[in-house]
Amino acid sequence: MDPCPWMTFSQETLLSMNVSTLFLNLTHEVAEQCVKDYFRQFQQPRLEDVVSSNFLVLNQMKTFFLPITCALGFVGNVTSTAIFLTKSMRRKSCIAYLTTKCLTDTFFLLALFILWLER
């Protein structure tokens, strides 16, 4: 169907026209379609469209974000473990807990990265 006939008018012309004059000059079908097209721009997006577009964005982010996070976390945990195992740090009692946490986090990130590779 052709675009709405009043879309070709300037805004000043539309404001000066009487609403009844405008609709009397158009057929009922064209007017109904034009009104639907006009109000469609004010409708909220459907939830399915938003969810599917958000899913696509998150899926793309997962492609790049997960391996980068795993790599940075792995490097940070290995560095922290190396620092915690130095002679001066081993004297403190909490270092055993922190070293254990770094090692378990490293194994978790390694497992997460392996799962990411398999998908």
N, C-alpha and C positions, 0 to 999 in steps of 0.2 A: 504494500500500500504506500502511496505517496506520503511524504512527511506532512505534518499538520499544516494546514493552510495559514493559520495565524502565526506560525513560526517565521514566515517570510515578512511579516509586518514589523515595522519599527516599534519600539516600546512606547513612544509617544502616541502612535496611531492606535495601538491596543488600549492605552489608557483612556483615549478620547472616545473610543467606540463603546456603545452600549452593549452590555453582555447579551441581552436578548437579540440585538441586531446581529451580533457575531454568530450566535447559534442558529438563528433563522437562515442565515446565508449558507450554512453547512448542512450536509445531510446528517441524519441521526447517527449512522455508522461511523462516519469520519469524526464527528464530534466525540463520540464515545471512545474511539480509539485514541484520539488526541488527549482526552482527559486522562485516560489510563496511562499513556506515555508520559504525560506531565507529572502525574503523581507517583509514578514508579521511581523517580529520582529521589523522592523523600522517604521511600520505604526502607526499613531496616534490612540489612543483608540477612539472608537465610542462614540459620545455624549450620546447616550442612556445608554451605559454601565457605563459611568462616573456618569451620573445623578442618575441612579438607585443605584449604590454603595454609592454615597454620601447621597442619601435619606435614605438608610439603616443605615448608620452611624449616621445621624442626628436623625433618629427615635430612635435609641438605646440611644443616648445622652439625648433625651427628656425624656426618661423613668426614668433616674436617675437625670439629671440636674435640671429639673423643680421642683420636690419636695424639693430638697436640697436648691435651691434658695429661694423657698417660705418659708421654715422653717427658714433659716438664716435671710431673710428679715423681717419675722414676729417677731422674737426675737429682732432684731435690732430696729425695729419701736416701739415695746412695751417698750423697754429700753429707747429709746429717749423720748417717750411720758412721761414716769415716771420721767425722769430727768427734762424735760421742765415744769412739773407741780409742781416741788418743790417750796417752798416759796421764795427762793432767785431768782429763774429764772422768776417767774411770774411778777416781777416788770418791766421787759423789754418789750418794745412794740412789737418787732418782734416775740416773743415767741408764741403768739396766732397763727400767720401764720405757724410757724414751727410745732406746735402741730397739727394743722389742716391737714397739709401735711402728717405728720406721721400717723394720724388716717385714712386718705383716702388711703394712700399706704397700710396700714394694711388690710383694707377692700378689696382693689383690690387683694392683694396677697391671701387673704382668698377665694375670689371668683375664682381666677385662680386655686387654689389648689382643690376646689370642682369640677370644670370643669375637671381637670386632673383625679380626682378619678372616675368620671362618664364615662370616655372613656374606 
